[in-house]
Amino acid sequence: MLSFSATLILGFALASMYVKPNERDILSLFGLIFPYVYFFGLVVIPLAYKRHKITFLIGLALLIFGLKPLLSYVKPGLSSTNERSDIQVLTYNAMMGRRFVDKHHKVSEDRLTLLSDLMLQDPYPDVICIQEANQLVRDAYLAELTDYKYVHHASMRAAMIISKYPIIDKGQVDFGQKVNSCLWADVLVKDDTVRIYSLHLESNRLSESSYGFLAKESYEPIEAISGIKDLIVKYPLYAGKRAHQAERVKEHMNHSPYPIIVCGDFNDPPMSYTYKTIKKDLNDTFLDNGSGFGTTWIGAIPMLRIDYIFASDELDNIGFFCLESDLSDHYPVKASFKINE
């Protein structure tokens, strides 16, 4: 019975990538917990070998099929490069700058110094894509990063793109919201033009108590139960909204005259319809050059990877880095590229 349940749940988790979610569809929840489902199946499915051969064979097939998706969460190897790149890109959800301020709600100079040190770690990024960039974040970044002369920021709480290279055109895919957004900018890199997207897809809009638990800010049992319940109710609802946004963004990308780099907070894991939709025909830089656990969100759900950098085939990814920091509840993600001739 345990092996059958593991096989069934693993099947649901794998199917979540291919089925567009709607507000009543809980299939997306199985995709959210895919790594744990996979490792659970890896332990219990072999137990069916003697007594339930059909369950064993189906479960084995699912485990084999799920091995490649698992590498989107954890990947062996080393994450480094000594090659010289044409363009370095960094993406970061700045969390509205809430961790730039001290206990008196004043901007902390020490925290801003940490921000500058974090953003300018070698290899230095040429383009920085920020999500949840309110006025505090914009002022902080532009004050600390004075070499970035080109800025694209559509509204006071949405995404932002800042660049050392000239921005020759720019725009947005309008979601009709102030926070969740998708900006694009055509960046002139020497003699080539690259279109860069900074996107922040629909948030799960959890309650404050739920967020406190999931972000490891509180461990009260009542808040733990509330956090889990809130996630179960809201995640399928907003996964459907993200799927729709992902389709709109992908349609815009399909008409780009230039190679593409996609940066952002998708609020969905690799085992999701959103990830599959946007990644189609693009390369995931973590899969190319990442290593270890792909965790990008600092919370109570280990191995949660929701921040990504994708790129077109014309751009050769030669390096990937996930930087540890407590300036947000997300980690910054950085990638290096050469432009193929």
Protein Blocks (a to p, Z undefined) as FASTA:
>chain_A
ZZmmmmmmmmmmmmmmmmccdfklcklmmmmmmmmmmmmmmmmmmmmmmmmmmlmmmmmm
mmmmmmmmmmmmbccdddddfbdcfbdcddddehlommmpcfkopacfklmmmmmmmmmp
ccddfbdcdehiafklmmmmmmmmmmlmbdcdfbfkbccdddfbdcfbdcdddehiakbc
cddddddehjaccdddddddddehiafklmmmmnopaccfklmmmmmmmmmmmmmmmmmm
mmmmmmmmmmmmmmpcbdcddeddehpafbbfklmmmmgopacfklmmgghjfbfbdcfb
ehiafbdcdddfklccfbdcddddfkbcbdcddddddddZZ
